[in-house]
Amino acid sequence: MLAGRSPLRGRAGLELVVHPFRYRAAAQFWGITDPRLAVLVHAVVGGTPAYRYEFTQGDAPESLDDFSSWIVRTVLNPQTPLFREARYLLAEESDIRDPALYHSVLAAIANGNTTNGGIANYIGRRSDQITHPLNVLEDCTLISRAPDLFRPGRSRYRIVEPLVTFYEAIMRRRWAELEIHRAESVWASEQQTFLAQVVGPHFEALCREFALESGAELFSDFPAEVGSGTVSDPANRTQTEIDAVVLAPPEPNRPRRILSLGEAKWGEVISHRHLERLARARELLTGKGYDTSSTILTCYGGAGFTRELMETAAQDNRALLVSLDRLYQTE
């Protein structure tokens, strides 16, 4: 009713956009105090308030051990409203005329194909044939596009609503089985996919959100941009993916300052090897003209850190370890 050309547009007096809860507030809303459980739940339902009570009949996982049972009795249960919610989110968009194509694009992103070319290859189309679907999904805020902070002109796509990612990665291929109440067997065979394609990328996104919110405290300056980036290493003919890049505000006639380079691992204990990758990337970026004099190497560990790395970080003020407890610390 209040769109740009609608008759009532000129009478609009307030435009209030209600966003989902951020990850810390979502954990509090769900009554979850275990940060590992909080990440797992947020990777499935995000911060949408309605999913806490109306769509699950108030059912929340009681502990980490209860998480799989909770998935089976709620998200994968055909008798709950949450079961079909991801499909309805796409169906209610009037601009989407070919649902199968759009589901294929979303499935490509959910399975780790986040570039234009990667998505096109996954669904068997040319890159120019998916430009319109990507634009429509972006306009509907079902996906977002984030630039590679070290490679201008290259962007990566991600699904905004975690429930859609969960549906495309886990539920869509096994829909017929789920409809006949075979949730337990489906979930037992899809847990590794869940950890690799859903939780892992979601954890990286939470770490970037943490860096943006807490960057001024952690890195002694205000973060102007937080995202991911790719650093080329011509000598070794490799590329290093940086999960959480924190850039300072640009300053005239000065190199762009990098406040932090971060590595995020959900299921792998972080060791010196990961810190050395970041140090090599910092060295390469120095050669490319960035100011890395105060760059902090940050490791975000969902599974913890080796003792040797913790000892190193305790003695090096340019190395920072962020645990799950720190990620969810409210003070």
LOVEX-326600 format. One record per residue: residue in one letter; x, y, z of N, C-alpha, C in turn. Coordinates in Angstrom, 2 decimals, padded with zeros to 5 digits. Layout:
% residues N
a/X/Y/Z/X/Y/Z/X/Y/Z
...
//
This chain:
% residues 331
m/000.81/-001.22/000.00/000.00/000.00/000.00/000.84/001.27/000.00
l/002.06/001.15/000.54/002.89/002.34/000.67/004.10/002.31/-000.26
a/004.03/001.52/-001.32/005.14/001.46/-002.28/005.27/002.79/-003.00
g/006.36/002.93/-003.75/006.70/004.21/-004.35/005.61/004.87/-005.16
r/004.84/004.11/-005.95/003.82/004.69/-006.83/002.40/004.48/-006.30
s/002.24/003.95/-005.13/000.92/003.73/-004.58/000.27/005.04/-004.15
p/-001.06/005.14/-004.26/-001.74/006.40/-003.91/-001.52/006.83/-002.47
l/-001.31/005.88/-001.56/-001.15/006.23/-000.15/000.29/006.55/000.24
r/001.21/006.49/-000.72/002.61/006.73/-000.38/002.81/008.11/000.25
g/002.13/009.10/-000.30/002.29/010.46/000.21/001.71/010.67/001.59
r/000.89/009.74/002.06/000.29/009.87/003.38/001.04/009.07/004.45
a/002.12/008.41/004.07/002.89/007.63/005.04/003.54/008.56/006.05
g/003.34/008.27/007.33/003.93/009.10/008.37/005.04/008.42/009.15
l/005.13/007.10/009.04/006.15/006.34/009.76/006.46/005.07/008.99
e/007.73/004.80/008.81/008.16/003.55/008.19/009.02/002.81/009.19
l/008.44/001.80/009.82/009.11/001.06/010.88/009.46/-000.33/010.37
v/010.73/-000.58/010.20/011.21/-001.89/009.73/011.61/-002.72/010.95
v/010.98/-003.85/011.12/011.28/-004.72/012.26/012.30/-005.78/011.81
h/013.49/-005.70/012.35/014.55/-006.64/011.99/014.59/-007.81/012.98
p/015.11/-008.95/012.56/015.29/-010.07/013.51/016.25/-009.68/014.63
f/016.16/-010.38/015.75/017.09/-010.15/016.85/018.51/-010.47/016.41
r/019.47/-009.72/016.94/020.87/-010.08/016.74/021.18/-011.34/017.56
y/022.31/-011.95/017.29/022.53/-013.31/017.80/022.54/-013.37/019.33
r/023.09/-012.36/020.01/023.09/-012.39/021.47/021.68/-012.24/022.02
a/020.92/-011.28/021.47/019.54/-011.08/021.91/018.68/-012.30/021.60
a/018.95/-012.96/020.47/018.20/-014.16/020.11/018.43/-015.27/021.14
a/019.67/-015.43/021.60/019.97/-016.45/022.61/019.21/-016.16/023.90
q/019.16/-014.90/024.30/018.42/-014.53/025.50/016.92/-014.78/025.31
f/016.40/-014.46/024.13/014.98/-014.65/023.86/014.59/-016.12/023.91
w/015.50/-016.98/023.45/015.24/-018.42/023.49/015.57/-019.03/024.85
g/016.15/-018.24/025.74/016.51/-018.76/027.05/017.68/-019.70/027.02
i/018.61/-019.48/026.08/019.77/-020.37/025.91/021.00/-019.71/026.50
t/021.67/-020.40/027.41/022.88/-019.86/028.04/024.16/-020.55/027.55
d/024.02/-021.71/026.92/025.17/-022.43/026.36/025.49/-021.82/024.99
p/026.66/-021.17/024.82/026.95/-020.51/023.55/027.02/-021.47/022.36
r/027.46/-022.69/022.57/027.51/-023.66/021.45/026.10/-024.00/020.99
l/025.21/-024.23/021.92/023.82/-024.49/021.57/023.19/-023.26/020.92
a/023.55/-022.09/021.41/023.00/-020.85/020.84/023.37/-020.69/019.38
v/024.61/-021.03/019.01/025.04/-020.94/017.61/024.26/-021.93/016.76
l/024.11/-023.16/017.25/023.40/-024.18/016.48/021.95/-023.79/016.22
v/021.27/-023.28/017.25/019.88/-022.88/017.09/019.77/-021.68/016.16
h/020.66/-020.72/016.33/020.63/-019.52/015.48/020.92/-019.87/014.03
a/021.74/-020.89/013.79/022.04/-021.31/012.42/020.82/-021.89/011.73
v/019.82/-022.29/012.51/018.60/-022.87/011.94/017.48/-021.84/011.83
v/017.20/-021.13/012.91/016.03/-020.25/012.94/016.38/-018.76/013.01
g/017.67/-018.43/013.11/018.04/-017.02/013.13/017.45/-016.29/014.33
g/017.10/-015.04/014.12/016.57/-014.22/015.20/015.12/-013.83/015.04
t/014.37/-014.56/014.21/012.95/-014.24/014.00/012.15/-014.60/015.26
p/011.51/-013.63/015.90/010.82/-013.90/017.17/009.70/-014.92/017.04
a/008.96/-014.92/015.93/007.81/-015.82/015.79/008.20/-017.29/015.85
y/009.45/-017.61/015.50/009.86/-019.01/015.49/010.03/-019.56/016.91
r/010.07/-018.69/017.89/010.30/-019.15/019.27/009.04/-019.79/019.88
y/007.89/-019.21/019.61/006.66/-019.70/020.23/005.62/-020.14/019.20
e/005.22/-019.23/018.32/004.10/-019.52/017.41/004.39/-020.70/016.48
f/005.63/-020.78/015.97/005.93/-021.79/014.95/006.44/-023.11/015.53
t/006.75/-023.11/016.82/007.27/-024.34/017.45/006.46/-024.74/018.68
q/005.34/-024.06/018.91/004.52/-024.32/020.10/005.32/-024.15/021.39
g/006.28/-023.22/021.36/007.07/-022.94/022.56/008.14/-023.96/022.86
d/008.41/-024.86/021.94/009.41/-025.92/022.16/010.81/-025.37/021.88
a/011.67/-025.41/022.89/013.06/-024.99/022.74/013.96/-026.11/023.23
p/015.16/-026.28/022.65/016.06/-027.34/023.13/016.50/-027.07/024.56
e/016.45/-028.09/025.39/016.79/-027.93/026.79/018.29/-027.91/027.03
s/019.04/-028.57/026.16/020.49/-028.65/026.31/021.10/-029.01/024.96
l/022.42/-029.07/024.94/023.13/-029.47/023.72/022.75/-030.88/023.31
d/022.57/-031.77/024.29/022.20/-033.15/024.00/020.79/-033.26/023.42
d/019.96/-032.24/023.67/018.58/-032.25/023.21/018.43/-031.62/021.82
f/019.52/-031.08/021.28/019.41/-030.32/020.03/018.89/-031.18/018.88
s/019.47/-032.35/018.68/019.04/-033.21/017.56/017.58/-033.62/017.71
s/017.18/-033.95/018.93/015.77/-034.31/019.15/014.87/-033.12/018.86
w/015.32/-031.92/019.22/014.54/-030.71/018.96/014.38/-030.48/017.46
i/015.44/-030.70/016.69/015.37/-030.56/015.23/014.32/-031.52/014.67
v/014.34/-032.76/015.14/013.42/-033.78/014.63/011.97/-033.45/014.98
r/011.74/-032.96/016.19/010.35/-032.74/016.61/009.79/-031.37/016.24
t/010.62/-030.49/015.66/010.13/-029.16/015.27/010.38/-028.89/013.79
v/011.59/-028.56/013.43/011.90/-028.11/012.06/011.61/-029.20/011.03
l/011.87/-030.44/011.36/011.68/-031.55/010.41/010.37/-032.28/010.63
n/009.50/-031.70/011.41/008.22/-032.34/011.73/007.10/-031.73/010.87
p/006.48/-032.50/009.98/005.43/-031.96/009.10/004.23/-031.38/009.85
q/004.10/-031.67/011.13/002.95/-031.19/011.89/003.17/-029.82/012.51
t/004.36/-029.24/012.35/004.63/-027.91/012.89/004.63/-026.88/011.77
p/004.20/-025.64/012.07/004.20/-024.58/011.05/005.61/-024.28/010.51
l/006.63/-024.55/011.33/008.00/-024.24/010.91/008.45/-025.11/009.74
f/007.83/-026.27/009.59/008.25/-027.24/008.57/008.18/-026.65/007.16
r/007.12/-025.92/006.85/006.92/-025.38/005.49/007.24/-023.89/005.39
e/007.71/-023.30/006.45/007.90/-021.86/006.47/008.88/-021.39/005.40
a/009.99/-022.09/005.20/010.98/-021.67/004.21/010.38/-021.65/002.81
r/009.53/-022.61/002.49/008.89/-022.63/001.17/007.93/-021.45/001.03
y/007.21/-021.12/002.11/006.27/-020.02/002.05/006.97/-018.67/001.89
l/008.17/-018.55/002.47/008.90/-017.29/002.35/009.18/-016.95/000.90
l/009.45/-017.96/000.11/009.70/-017.74/-001.32/008.39/-017.59/-002.09
a/007.39/-018.39/-001.73/006.13/-018.39/-002.48/005.38/-017.06/-002.34
e/005.56/-016.36/-001.22/004.79/-015.14/-000.99/005.34/-013.93/-001.73
e/006.49/-014.08/-002.39/007.08/-012.97/-003.14/006.45/-012.91/-004.53
s/005.73/-011.84/-004.82/004.99/-011.73/-006.08/005.89/-011.61/-007.30
d/007.13/-011.15/-007.13/008.04/-010.98/-008.27/008.66/-012.28/-008.73
i/008.48/-013.34/-007.97/009.08/-014.62/-008.31/008.10/-015.43/-009.15
r/008.39/-015.56/-010.46/007.48/-016.23/-011.40/007.86/-017.68/-011.67
d/009.11/-018.02/-011.42/009.58/-019.39/-011.70/010.23/-019.93/-010.43
p/009.43/-020.45/-009.49/009.96/-020.88/-008.19/011.09/-021.90/-008.30
a/011.02/-022.81/-009.28/012.05/-023.84/-009.40/013.42/-023.23/-009.65
l/013.48/-022.21/-010.51/014.75/-021.55/-010.80/015.30/-020.85/-009.56
y/014.42/-020.18/-008.85/014.87/-019.44/-007.68/015.31/-020.38/-006.56
h/014.61/-021.51/-006.41/015.05/-022.50/-005.43/016.42/-023.06/-005.82
s/016.65/-023.24/-007.12/017.95/-023.74/-007.57/019.07/-022.75/-007.24
v/018.79/-021.46/-007.42/019.79/-020.44/-007.09/020.07/-020.46/-005.59
l/019.03/-020.54/-004.79/019.22/-020.58/-003.33/019.95/-021.84/-002.91
a/019.64/-022.97/-003.56/020.33/-024.22/-003.23/021.81/-024.12/-003.57
a/022.12/-023.47/-004.67/023.53/-023.30/-005.05/024.28/-022.52/-003.98
i/023.68/-021.45/-003.49/024.33/-020.63/-002.46/024.45/-021.43/-001.16
a/023.38/-022.14/-000.79/023.40/-022.93/000.44/024.45/-024.02/000.40
n/024.81/-024.48/-000.79/025.81/-025.53/-000.93/027.21/-024.99/-001.17
g/027.40/-023.70/-000.89/028.75/-023.13/-000.92/029.17/-022.47/-002.21
n/028.27/-022.38/-003.18/028.58/-021.70/-004.45/028.11/-020.25/-004.33
t/029.01/-019.37/-003.93/028.60/-018.02/-003.55/028.94/-016.94/-004.57
t/029.63/-017.28/-005.64/029.94/-016.30/-006.68/028.96/-016.47/-007.84
n/028.87/-015.45/-008.69/027.96/-015.52/-009.84/028.29/-016.72/-010.71
g/029.56/-016.90/-011.00/029.96/-018.02/-011.85/029.71/-019.37/-011.19
g/029.97/-019.47/-009.89/029.75/-020.71/-009.17/028.29/-021.10/-009.13
i/027.42/-020.11/-008.94/025.97/-020.37/-008.92/025.51/-020.84/-010.30
a/025.99/-020.15/-011.34/025.59/-020.51/-012.71/026.02/-021.93/-013.05
n/027.25/-022.31/-012.69/027.72/-023.66/-012.97/026.90/-024.71/-012.22
y/026.53/-024.40/-010.99/025.78/-025.35/-010.16/024.43/-025.68/-010.76
i/023.75/-024.66/-011.30/022.40/-024.89/-011.82/022.38/-025.11/-013.33
g/023.56/-025.09/-013.98/023.63/-025.37/-015.40/023.14/-024.25/-016.29
r/023.37/-023.03/-015.88/022.99/-021.85/-016.68/024.22/-020.99/-016.95
r/024.08/-020.09/-017.93/025.14/-019.10/-018.15/025.02/-018.02/-017.08
s/026.13/-017.33/-016.83/026.15/-016.30/-015.80/025.13/-015.20/-016.07
d/024.98/-014.82/-017.35/024.05/-013.74/-017.66/022.59/-014.17/-017.47
q/022.34/-015.49/-017.44/020.97/-015.97/-017.28/020.50/-015.94/-015.83
i/021.41/-015.77/-014.88/021.00/-015.75/-013.48/021.09/-014.35/-012.87
t/021.45/-013.37/-013.68/021.54/-012.01/-013.17/020.18/-011.52/-012.65
h/019.13/-011.76/-013.43/017.80/-011.32/-013.01/017.32/-012.04/-011.75
p/017.40/-013.38/-011.68/017.00/-014.05/-010.43/017.78/-013.56/-009.21
l/019.06/-013.32/-009.37/019.85/-012.82/-008.25/019.37/-011.43/-007.82
n/019.08/-010.57/-008.79/018.59/-009.23/-008.47/017.24/-009.29/-007.76
v/016.36/-010.18/-008.23/015.04/-010.30/-007.60/015.18/-010.80/-006.16
l/015.99/-011.83/-005.95/016.19/-012.36/-004.61/016.82/-011.33/-003.68
e/017.71/-010.51/-004.25/018.33/-009.45/-003.45/017.31/-008.37/-003.11
d/016.45/-008.01/-004.07/015.41/-007.02/-003.81/014.42/-007.50/-002.76
c/014.17/-008.81/-002.73/013.26/-009.40/-001.75/013.94/-009.62/-000.39
t/015.20/-009.24/-000.30/016.03/-009.42/000.91/016.14/-010.88/001.34
l/016.02/-011.79/000.38/016.26/-013.20/000.69/017.74/-013.53/000.60
i/018.48/-012.78/-000.22/019.93/-012.92/-000.28/020.56/-011.53/-000.18
s/021.83/-011.50/000.13/022.57/-010.24/000.12/023.89/-010.46/-000.61
r/024.44/-009.38/-001.11/025.69/-009.45/-001.86/026.76/-008.67/-001.11
a/027.87/-009.30/-000.84/028.96/-008.66/-000.11/030.21/-008.64/-000.97
p/030.84/-007.48/-001.13/032.04/-007.42/-001.96/033.24/-008.07/-001.28
d/034.13/-008.61/-002.09/035.41/-009.09/-001.59/036.25/-007.85/-001.28
l/036.64/-007.69/-000.03/037.30/-006.44/000.39/038.69/-006.28/-000.21
f/039.26/-007.35/-000.76/040.59/-007.24/-001.36/040.59/-007.43/-002.88
r/039.42/-007.70/-003.44/039.33/-007.90/-004.90/038.14/-007.12/-005.43
p/038.34/-005.84/-005.75/037.23/-005.00/-006.24/036.57/-005.61/-007.47
g/035.25/-005.55/-007.50/034.52/-006.09/-008.62/034.06/-007.52/-008.42
r/034.54/-008.18/-007.38/034.12/-009.55/-007.10/033.28/-009.56/-005.84
s/032.13/-010.21/-005.91/031.21/-010.26/-004.77/030.83/-011.70/-004.48
r/030.37/-011.90/-003.26/029.85/-013.19/-002.84/028.42/-013.01/-002.33
y/027.58/-013.98/-002.60/026.20/-013.94/-002.17/026.01/-014.84/-000.95
r/025.10/-014.45/-000.09/024.73/-015.30/001.03/023.23/-015.18/001.27
i/022.64/-016.22/001.81/021.22/-016.22/002.12/021.01/-015.50/003.44
v/020.07/-014.56/003.47/019.86/-013.73/004.66/019.16/-014.51/005.76
e/018.14/-015.29/005.42/017.34/-016.00/006.41/017.92/-017.39/006.65
p/018.43/-017.67/007.87/019.03/-018.99/008.13/018.10/-020.16/007.86
l/016.81/-020.00/008.12/015.87/-021.11/007.90/015.84/-021.52/006.43
v/016.02/-020.56/005.52/016.06/-020.87/004.09/017.32/-021.67/003.76
t/018.44/-021.29/004.35/019.67/-022.06/004.15/019.50/-023.49/004.63
f/018.91/-023.64/005.81/018.67/-024.99/006.36/017.77/-025.79/005.44
y/016.73/-025.17/004.93/015.81/-025.87/004.04/016.51/-026.31/002.76
e/017.26/-025.40/002.13/017.89/-025.71/000.85/019.01/-026.74/001.01
a/019.74/-026.69/002.11/020.88/-027.59/002.30/020.46/-028.96/002.84
i/019.40/-028.99/003.66/019.03/-030.22/004.35/017.69/-030.79/003.89
m/016.66/-029.96/003.82/015.29/-030.45/003.68/014.83/-030.67/002.24
r/015.23/-029.81/001.33/014.64/-029.82/-000.01/014.86/-031.14/-000.73
r/016.08/-031.65/-000.65/016.38/-032.91/-001.36/015.69/-034.11/-000.73
r/015.34/-034.02/000.55/014.77/-035.15/001.28/013.30/-034.91/001.64
w/012.65/-034.02/000.88/011.31/-033.58/001.23/010.31/-034.74/001.27
a/010.38/-035.64/000.30/009.42/-036.75/000.25/009.54/-037.63/001.50
e/010.76/-037.87/001.95/010.96/-038.67/003.16/010.44/-037.95/004.40
l/010.68/-036.64/004.45/010.24/-035.87/005.61/008.72/-035.83/005.71
e/008.06/-035.78/004.57/006.60/-035.72/004.59/005.96/-037.00/005.12
i/006.68/-038.10/005.07/006.13/-039.36/005.60/006.79/-039.69/006.95
h/007.23/-038.61/007.64/007.70/-038.71/009.03/008.94/-039.60/009.19
r/009.90/-039.39/008.30/011.17/-040.10/008.44/012.28/-039.13/008.85
a/011.91/-038.20/009.72/012.83/-037.13/010.12/014.08/-037.68/010.80
e/013.94/-038.69/011.65/015.09/-039.21/012.40/016.16/-039.77/011.47
s/015.75/-040.55/010.47/016.73/-041.12/009.54/017.34/-040.05/008.65
v/016.53/-039.08/008.22/017.05/-037.99/007.40/018.08/-037.19/008.19
w/017.75/-036.84/009.42/018.67/-036.03/010.22/019.96/-036.78/010.53
a/019.85/-038.07/010.79/021.04/-038.87/011.09/022.02/-038.87/009.93
s/021.51/-038.83/008.71/022.38/-038.88/007.53/022.80/-037.49/007.05
e/022.20/-036.44/007.59/022.49/-035.09/007.10/023.25/-034.23/008.11
q/023.64/-034.78/009.24/024.27/-033.95/010.26/025.62/-033.39/009.81
q/026.39/-034.17/009.07/027.68/-033.64/008.59/027.46/-032.51/007.58
t/026.44/-032.66/006.73/026.10/-031.58/005.81/025.69/-030.34/006.57
f/024.93/-030.53/007.63/024.50/-029.42/008.47/025.70/-028.67/009.05
l/026.66/-029.40/009.57/027.82/-028.76/010.19/028.68/-028.03/009.15
a/028.86/-028.66/007.99/029.76/-028.10/006.98/029.13/-026.97/006.19
q/027.87/-027.12/005.78/027.26/-026.16/004.86/026.35/-025.15/005.54
v/025.92/-025.45/006.75/025.02/-024.53/007.45/025.74/-023.86/008.62
v/026.22/-024.64/009.56/026.80/-024.06/010.77/028.12/-023.35/010.49
g/028.99/-023.97/009.70/030.30/-023.37/009.43/030.20/-021.96/008.86
p/029.52/-021.78/007.72/029.37/-020.43/007.15/028.60/-019.49/008.08
h/027.62/-020.02/008.82/026.86/-019.16/009.73/027.75/-018.66/010.87
f/028.62/-019.52/011.36/029.55/-019.12/012.41/030.48/-018.02/011.92
e/030.94/-018.12/010.68/031.78/-017.06/010.12/031.02/-015.73/010.09
a/029.75/-015.78/009.71/028.94/-014.55/009.68/028.76/-013.96/011.07
l/028.59/-014.81/012.08/028.47/-014.32/013.45/029.77/-013.67/013.91
c/030.89/-014.23/013.50/032.19/-013.65/013.87/032.37/-012.28/013.23
r/031.92/-012.11/012.00/031.99/-010.79/011.37/031.08/-009.80/012.08
e/029.90/-010.27/012.49/029.00/-009.40/013.24/029.62/-008.99/014.57
f/030.28/-009.94/015.24/030.96/-009.65/016.49/032.07/-008.62/016.27
a/032.85/-008.78/015.20/033.93/-007.84/014.92/033.41/-006.44/014.66
l/032.27/-006.35/013.99/031.68/-005.04/013.71/031.18/-004.38/014.99
e/030.53/-005.15/015.85/029.95/-004.59/017.07/031.01/-004.28/018.13
s/032.05/-005.12/018.21/033.03/-004.98/019.28/034.39/-004.49/018.79
g/034.47/-004.12/017.52/035.75/-003.78/016.93/036.46/-002.61/017.59
a/035.71/-001.59/017.98/036.33/-000.42/018.60/037.04/-000.81/019.90
e/036.47/-001.76/020.62/037.08/-002.22/021.87/038.25/-003.17/021.60
l/038.10/-004.04/020.59/039.11/-005.06/020.33/040.32/-004.53/019.58
f/040.07/-003.64/018.62/041.12/-003.23/017.70/041.51/-001.77/017.84
s/041.03/-001.10/018.86/041.42/000.27/019.21/041.06/001.29/018.15
d/040.11/000.97/017.30/039.62/001.94/016.31/038.25/001.48/015.83
f/037.50/002.39/015.25/036.16/002.07/014.78/036.22/001.33/013.45
p/035.60/000.16/013.34/035.60/-000.56/012.06/034.68/000.12/011.05
a/035.21/000.49/009.92/034.39/001.09/008.87/033.77/000.03/007.98
e/034.50/-001.04/007.74/034.00/-002.15/006.90/034.43/-003.47/007.52
v/033.51/-004.41/007.54/033.81/-005.76/007.99/033.25/-006.73/006.96
g/034.06/-007.63/006.50/033.62/-008.59/005.50/034.65/-009.69/005.34
s/034.62/-010.35/004.21/035.61/-011.39/003.90/036.45/-010.92/002.72
g/037.54/-011.61/002.49/038.41/-011.21/001.39/039.32/-012.34/000.96
t/039.85/-012.20/-000.25/040.75/-013.20/-000.82/042.10/-012.55/-001.09
v/043.16/-013.17/-000.59/044.52/-012.65/-000.77/045.29/-013.61/-001.68
s/045.77/-013.10/-002.79/046.53/-013.93/-003.74/047.99/-014.02/-003.30
d/048.54/-015.21/-003.44/049.95/-015.46/-003.13/050.63/-015.97/-004.39
p/051.12/-015.05/-005.25/051.70/-015.47/-006.54/052.89/-016.40/-006.39
a/053.70/-016.19/-005.35/054.89/-017.02/-005.19/054.53/-018.49/-004.99
n/053.49/-018.74/-004.22/053.08/-020.12/-003.96/051.92/-020.57/-004.84
r/051.45/-019.66/-005.70/050.33/-019.93/-006.59/049.09/-020.42/-005.83
t/048.80/-019.72/-004.75/047.65/-020.06/-003.92/046.85/-018.80/-003.60
q/045.69/-019.01/-003.01/044.86/-017.91/-002.53/044.45/-018.22/-001.10
t/044.45/-017.20/-000.27/044.06/-017.36/001.13/042.73/-016.66/001.36
e/041.75/-017.40/001.84/040.45/-016.84/002.16/040.49/-016.32/003.59
i/040.19/-015.04/003.74/040.14/-014.43/005.07/038.68/-014.30/005.47
d/038.31/-014.95/006.57/036.90/-015.02/006.96/036.37/-013.70/007.50
a/037.20/-012.97/008.23/036.74/-011.73/008.87/037.81/-010.65/008.71
v/037.57/-009.76/007.76/038.47/-008.63/007.49/037.85/-007.38/008.11
v/038.64/-006.66/008.88/038.17/-005.43/009.52/039.03/-004.27/009.02
l/038.39/-003.32/008.34/039.11/-002.18/007.78/038.75/-000.91/008.54
a/039.76/-000.05/008.72/039.54/001.25/009.33/038.94/002.20/008.30
p/038.38/003.32/008.74/037.85/004.31/007.78/038.95/004.78/006.84
p/038.64/005.02/005.57/039.66/005.52/004.63/040.11/006.92/005.02
e/041.38/007.19/004.80/041.95/008.50/005.09/042.60/009.04/003.81
p/042.39/010.30/003.48/042.95/010.86/002.24/044.47/010.75/002.19
n/044.95/010.31/001.04/046.39/010.24/000.77/047.15/009.33/001.72
r/046.45/008.34/002.28/047.11/007.38/003.16/046.66/005.96/002.79
p/047.53/004.97/002.96/047.14/003.59/002.67/045.98/003.16/003.58
r/045.13/002.27/003.08/044.00/001.79/003.88/044.54/000.92/005.02
r/044.10/001.22/006.21/044.56/000.48/007.38/043.69/-000.76/007.60
i/044.35/-001.88/007.84/043.66/-003.12/008.17/043.73/-003.30/009.68
l/042.59/-003.29/010.33/042.57/-003.44/011.78/042.72/-004.89/012.20
s/042.16/-005.80/011.43/042.23/-007.21/011.81/042.05/-008.11/010.60
l/042.73/-009.24/010.64/042.51/-010.35/009.72/042.11/-011.54/010.57
g/040.96/-012.15/010.24/040.44/-013.19/011.12/040.17/-014.52/010.44
e/040.41/-015.58/011.19/040.12/-016.95/010.76/039.06/-017.52/011.68
a/037.99/-018.07/011.13/036.90/-018.64/011.93/036.76/-020.13/011.63
k/036.83/-020.95/012.66/036.69/-022.40/012.51/035.68/-022.90/013.53
w/034.64/-023.59/013.04/033.63/-024.10/013.94/034.00/-025.47/014.52
g/034.40/-026.40/013.69/034.61/-027.76/014.15/036.07/-028.19/014.22
e/036.99/-027.26/014.10/038.42/-027.59/014.08/039.15/-026.78/015.14
v/039.96/-027.46/015.94/040.76/-026.76/016.95/041.79/-025.90/016.23
i/041.86/-024.63/016.58/042.76/-023.70/015.90/044.16/-023.80/016.50
s/045.15/-023.85/015.61/046.54/-024.02/016.03/047.42/-022.94/015.41
h/048.72/-023.08/015.61/049.68/-022.13/015.03/049.59/-022.09/013.51
r/049.18/-023.19/012.90/049.08/-023.24/011.44/048.11/-022.18/010.92
h/047.01/-022.00/011.62/046.03/-021.00/011.21/046.57/-019.59/011.42
l/047.28/-019.39/012.52/047.86/-018.07/012.77/048.92/-017.74/011.73
e/049.68/-018.74/011.32/050.71/-018.52/010.30/050.10/-018.15/008.95
r/048.94/-018.73/008.62/048.24/-018.36/007.38/047.86/-016.88/007.40
l/047.36/-016.44/008.54/046.99/-015.03/008.67/048.23/-014.13/008.60
a/049.32/-014.58/009.21/050.55/-013.78/009.18/051.08/-013.66/007.75
r/050.99/-014.74/006.99/051.41/-014.70/005.58/050.53/-013.75/004.78
a/049.23/-013.79/005.04/048.31/-012.87/004.35/048.63/-011.43/004.71
r/048.94/-011.18/005.97/049.31/-009.82/006.38/050.56/-009.35/005.65
e/051.51/-010.23/005.51/052.75/-009.90/004.79/052.47/-009.56/003.33
l/051.63/-010.34/002.69/051.28/-010.10/001.28/050.53/-008.78/001.12
l/049.63/-008.48/002.05/048.86/-007.24/001.96/049.74/-006.02/002.20
t/050.76/-006.18/003.01/051.73/-005.09/003.19/052.41/-004.77/001.85
g/052.75/-005.82/001.13/053.37/-005.63/-000.18/052.43/-005.04/-001.21
k/051.13/-005.18/-000.99/050.15/-004.61/-001.91/049.78/-003.16/-001.57
g/050.40/-002.62/-000.54/050.20/-001.21/-000.23/049.25/-000.91/000.92
y/048.80/-001.93/001.63/047.94/-001.70/002.79/048.79/-001.37/004.01
d/048.22/-000.64/004.95/048.88/-000.34/006.21/048.53/-001.45/007.20
t/049.48/-002.31/007.51/049.25/-003.43/008.42/050.06/-003.28/009.71
s/050.51/-002.06/009.98/051.37/-001.85/011.15/050.67/-002.18/012.46
s/049.35/-002.05/012.49/048.61/-002.34/013.73/047.59/-003.46/013.54
t/047.76/-004.26/012.48/046.81/-005.33/012.19/046.89/-006.44/013.23
i/045.75/-006.78/013.81/045.67/-007.87/014.78/045.19/-009.13/014.06
l/045.89/-010.22/014.30/045.49/-011.51/013.75/044.54/-012.17/014.74
t/043.29/-012.38/014.30/042.23/-012.84/015.20/041.77/-014.24/014.81
c/041.75/-015.13/015.78/041.27/-016.49/015.55/039.97/-016.69/016.33
y/038.91/-017.05/015.61/037.61/-017.28/016.22/037.40/-018.80/016.27
g/037.37/-019.36/017.48/037.37/-020.81/017.60/036.11/-021.38/018.18
g/035.36/-022.11/017.36/034.18/-022.79/017.86/034.53/-024.07/018.60
a/035.71/-024.62/018.33/036.13/-025.87/018.98/037.34/-025.64/019.88
g/037.72/-024.39/020.09/038.82/-024.09/020.99/040.15/-023.90/020.27
f/041.22/-023.81/021.09/042.56/-023.51/020.58/043.56/-024.45/021.25
t/044.67/-024.68/020.55/045.73/-025.49/021.15/046.39/-024.71/022.28
r/046.98/-025.43/023.21/047.65/-024.78/024.35/048.78/-023.89/023.86
e/049.53/-024.36/022.86/050.65/-023.57/022.35/050.17/-022.24/021.78
l/049.05/-022.27/021.08/048.53/-021.02/020.51/048.05/-020.08/021.61
m/047.43/-020.62/022.64/046.98/-019.76/023.74/048.17/-019.12/024.44
e/049.27/-019.85/024.58/050.47/-019.28/025.20/051.06/-018.18/024.32
t/051.05/-018.39/023.00/051.55/-017.37/022.08/050.71/-016.11/022.15
a/049.38/-016.27/022.12/048.48/-015.12/022.14/048.59/-014.34/023.44
a/048.89/-015.03/024.54/049.03/-014.35/025.83/050.24/-013.43/025.85
q/051.23/-013.71/024.98/052.45/-012.92/024.97/052.53/-011.95/023.79
d/051.62/-012.08/022.83/051.66/-011.26/021.61/050.40/-010.41/021.54
n/050.56/-009.11/021.64/049.37/-008.23/021.61/048.83/-008.02/020.20
r/049.45/-008.63/019.20/048.92/-008.57/017.83/048.28/-009.88/017.42
a/048.03/-010.75/018.41/047.29/-011.99/018.18/046.15/-012.05/019.19
l/044.95/-012.36/018.72/043.76/-012.35/019.57/042.97/-013.63/019.34
l/042.57/-014.28/020.43/041.74/-015.48/020.36/040.35/-015.14/020.89
v/039.33/-015.48/020.08/037.94/-015.22/020.47/037.23/-016.56/020.57
s/036.86/-016.91/021.79/036.15/-018.17/022.04/034.65/-017.96/021.92
l/033.89/-019.05/022.03/032.43/-018.94/022.00/031.92/-018.11/023.18
d/032.55/-018.30/024.35/032.13/-017.51/025.51/032.34/-016.02/025.26
r/033.46/-015.68/024.64/033.73/-014.27/024.33/032.75/-013.74/023.29
l/032.39/-014.59/022.35/031.46/-014.18/021.29/030.10/-013.79/021.86
y/029.69/-014.48/022.91/028.38/-014.23/023.51/028.45/-013.40/024.79
q/029.64/-012.93/025.11/029.78/-012.08/026.30/029.02/-010.77/026.09
t/028.18/-010.39/027.02/027.34/-009.20/026.86/027.94/-007.96/027.49
e/028.97/-008.07/028.27/029.59/-006.90/028.90/031.00/-006.72/028.39
//
